Amino acid sequence: IKPKQHRQPASPKRSIDERPEPANTRAEFGHWEADLIEGTRRSTHSDVILSLLERKSRFSVYVRLANKESFTVFKALKLFFEDLPPDLRRSLTLDNGTENALHDRLTNELGIDVYFCHAYASHEKGAVENSNRDCRLFVPKGLCLSLVDDSLISQAEAYRNSRPMKCLKFNTPRAVFFEAFMSVAH
């Protein structure tokens, strides 16, 4: 018999409607979107891929996670963001999944403003959804993610970040992001 879990009430969520204009217009770096890419639901394994995208540069990062529990997602986000300069971690937009229940800890521990899409409105974080589509070229839907080699996930990330984009004046997301990184890291 499992012990009864005591759940704390969820922290209040800030709506995407409150997200600052520079995030909405991609006027400055450091505004991110995140999502989870899941494998087949029929699998006994629960591997997922955390997909992150910086809005201005379209730079994407894919991180394998053992599960989609809120603490696992929080730890991965914290590890990723704590290595970035504060100017490159201004905000994060998420969906309303239970995996994002510890969003307030990101704000408290790292100073990242976290915003949530409206229910059933994944198009409000459409940039990361497009990134997920590119990842699916390498990791097809319905595939058990525990069978996917990490090198395939790295290839998906490299493909996404090394492709010139018209919206970036035909620069690559990698070049645009790292130029911004170098300018704020010094």
Secondary structure, 3 states (H helix, E strand, C coil): CCCCCCCCCCCCCCEHHHCCHHHHCCCCCCEEEEEEEECCCCCCCCCEEEEEEECCCCCEEEEEECCCCHHHHHHHHHHHHHCCCHHHCCEEEECCCHHHCCHHHHHHHHCCEEEECCCCCHHHHHHHHHHHHHHCCCCCCCCCHHHCCHHHHHHHHHHHHCCCEHHHCCECHHHHHHHHHHHHHC
